[in-house]
Amino acid sequence: MADTSLFSPENLEAARVFVGSALALTGAVFSAAGSIGVLRFPDFYTRMHSASVTDTLGATLVLFGLMLIGGWSLVSFKLLCIWIFFMFTSPTASNAAANGAMKAGLEPFLGKWTGQKIKIEGQEALRAQEDRE
Amino acid sequence: MEAHFSPSVLIANIVLMAMLGVITIAIIRLRSLFAIVMLGGVYSLVSAAWFQAMDAVDVSFTEAAVGAGISTTLFLAAMLLTVRTAKPSKPIKKRWAPLAVVLATGAALVYASVDLPVFGSAEAPANAHVGKAYIEATPSDVGTPNIVTAVLASYRGFDTFGETVVVFAAGVAVILLIGFGERARAASDWRGKDEEQDENFSDDSHLILRVVSKFLIPLIAIFAFYVHFHGEYSPGGGFQAGVIFAVAVMLYALIFGLKAAMTAFPPVWARAGAAIGVAIYGMTGIICMINGGDFLDYDYIFGPPVEGAHHGHHNWPQITGIIGVEVGVVVAVACVMITAFYAFAGRVPEIRDEDW
């Protein structure tokens, strides 16, 4: 008797590629959002946050989506290795960059976003930062 | 002349080329050397992705390892010797003569490119003559799945020997220009001595970076050997492996300090290895000559070839020869790169924390 349940092997096989593509597309959306954030956010730390979201969440979703599409194969194993490498390097790089900026004396902007004003402050802080160097 | 070019590949090519153009303009307009070095790495990564899209995986791998990996690191080391920003020495004037020369050259190149064969065309000289011969002969002559490795290390072994010598000569040129580096010369004194606490280590502001890199750097070094010994089966080979290994040592130096790196990998080893690597390559060829063959004729590496003893899948004399010369390449390239890095980094009195 054929397995007619929702989770029959045929259904799972059909869902695999579909879910994988959906995951990869979601990851692409997160990456795009991260890129927009890098361009639009007011100061270094917020941009850093945005960039690291791209690196971790976006890359995770894309890689897991591709793994689902790839199935049980060497390709999927390599993608898993890439993911593990990403999980080690990307947060470390973000941490090192933010840490370096903090040590160099770049103050994060605190308080409410007021548009133009905070932008000018940011440029002043950057200029002060360059002078110090 | 039909080129099967899927639209997605076409779009990817156009996007990647556009990105290369944008990065180039950004590099020209920027004055911060740090940003320029980083963008240079990005440029190499985008080119690597583009080569990948053109199915040139070996070239892509080399571009990623050499362009994005080691060049960026070497530039960073060199940047410590200089200031962070480049200032134009005089105000930029409009110079028409250079512009005219550049435009004329560009127009000539575009004009010439019209005559190039379509990408992937079967009638292209690269695909019709010698390339086709290599593809047909490799399975029976050499028996390595990666034809690029067979061409590079076996059919064209003599050219690759020349390239290895060029890398060695370049390393010698760097040393002649800037010396071994002040601290590199003193490095032999450091070994075995008690290390006084470096101020880098006194506060653990980069604790996470240190812990993670301590875990990752050995993996990078192992990956270099994988790239080397798997070179006949997959993209990669001696040059890429050597560069990756050198990057592992450089990362160690950047994070834990030059002193620790020089204790782990003494500059003397690097200097000796550069010469030994070239010698290994040459000796592999000479062994073939001793056994009665030509220089780098790997069929003779275990003695004159036995008729009929031929190999199902693997032609062991050829594979041994290829691995032999690739060992030479990997040692020479890695050691030349590390020597050059020590030469740059050793000239800086102290790599301070705020320099990073």
HADDOCK unambig.tbl for C-alpha pairs under 7 A between the chains (distance, minus, plus):
assign (segid A and resid 88 and name CA) (segid B and resid 212 and name CA) 6.86 0.50 0.50
assign (segid A and resid 92 and name CA) (segid B and resid 208 and name CA) 6.63 0.50 0.50
assign (segid A and resid 92 and name CA) (segid B and resid 209 and name CA) 5.86 0.50 0.50
assign (segid A and resid 96 and name CA) (segid B and resid 206 and name CA) 6.73 0.50 0.50
assign (segid A and resid 96 and name CA) (segid B and resid 209 and name CA) 6.38 0.50 0.50
assign (segid A and resid 104 and name CA) (segid B and resid 354 and name CA) 6.64 0.50 0.50
